């Protein structure tokens, strides 16, 4: 099971209801939006971790701020307005997307029909949850993987998994970067990704 699919499965039930209530959506809308947002976050993290310094910085953040945290607890703290490095969705999102954050939010908004405010809110909710999940996976896995190279490989494999699924959805992570490889996210790429996921009937 891919990282995205595993985390999606863990967010079913009560977590999904919490997010849907926070955003004022029904469960189906929330599920579709989360299905579009998670690969977006994982893909951006995979891009960041593809560079040695990026993988090292991400590993440091996971170990310093997110290690040993329960996903449900982090989600509850984020929704409750918790103010710590582990629950700072805005700060985490800034590190994940950098200068492309605005375009990522706009693309997700157009792909899901959420509107820019709620799309941004969803990403801020999910970013700390994704970080807690990755910290959990690193600590629970083979100890040989608990280094920057192992993290880079894990996220690189996740990007490949989504790309290899084929079709519009499979093209999402493959098209996150501009063709010139400058690391900038393109809104049209995000729209294609979200539309493929939402239209696939898988989630």
Secondary structure as the mmCIF struct_conf table of DSSP 4:
data_model
#
loop_
_struct_conf.conf_type_id
_struct_conf.id
_struct_conf.beg_label_comp_id
_struct_conf.beg_label_asym_id
_struct_conf.beg_label_seq_id
_struct_conf.end_label_comp_id
_struct_conf.end_label_asym_id
_struct_conf.end_label_seq_id
HELX_RH_AL_P HELX_RH_AL_P1 UNK A 3 UNK A 10
TURN_TY1_P TURN_TY1_P1 UNK A 11 UNK A 13
HELX_RH_AL_P HELX_RH_AL_P2 UNK A 14 UNK A 23
TURN_TY1_P TURN_TY1_P2 UNK A 24 UNK A 24
HELX_RH_AL_P HELX_RH_AL_P3 UNK A 27 UNK A 49
TURN_TY1_P TURN_TY1_P3 UNK A 50 UNK A 50
BEND BEND1 UNK A 51 UNK A 51
HELX_RH_AL_P HELX_RH_AL_P4 UNK A 52 UNK A 61
HELX_RH_PI_P HELX_RH_PI_P1 UNK A 62 UNK A 66
TURN_TY1_P TURN_TY1_P4 UNK A 67 UNK A 68
HELX_RH_AL_P HELX_RH_AL_P5 UNK A 71 UNK A 79
TURN_TY1_P TURN_TY1_P5 UNK A 80 UNK A 81
BEND BEND2 UNK A 84 UNK A 84
TURN_TY1_P TURN_TY1_P6 UNK A 85 UNK A 87
HELX_RH_AL_P HELX_RH_AL_P6 UNK A 89 UNK A 97
HELX_RH_3T_P HELX_RH_3T_P1 UNK A 98 UNK A 100
HELX_RH_AL_P HELX_RH_AL_P7 UNK A 101 UNK A 112
TURN_TY1_P TURN_TY1_P7 UNK A 113 UNK A 113
HELX_RH_AL_P HELX_RH_AL_P8 UNK A 116 UNK A 140
BEND BEND3 UNK A 141 UNK A 141
HELX_RH_3T_P HELX_RH_3T_P2 UNK A 143 UNK A 145
BEND BEND4 UNK A 147 UNK A 147
HELX_RH_AL_P HELX_RH_AL_P9 UNK A 148 UNK A 164
TURN_TY1_P TURN_TY1_P8 UNK A 165 UNK A 165
HELX_RH_AL_P HELX_RH_AL_P10 UNK A 167 UNK A 174
TURN_TY1_P TURN_TY1_P9 UNK A 175 UNK A 175
BEND BEND5 UNK A 176 UNK A 176
STRN STRN1 UNK A 177 UNK A 177
TURN_TY1_P TURN_TY1_P10 UNK A 179 UNK A 180
BEND BEND6 UNK A 182 UNK A 182
HELX_LH_PP_P HELX_LH_PP_P1 UNK A 184 UNK A 184
STRN STRN2 UNK A 185 UNK A 185
HELX_LH_PP_P HELX_LH_PP_P2 UNK A 186 UNK A 186
HELX_RH_AL_P HELX_RH_AL_P11 UNK A 187 UNK A 199
BEND BEND7 UNK A 200 UNK A 201
#
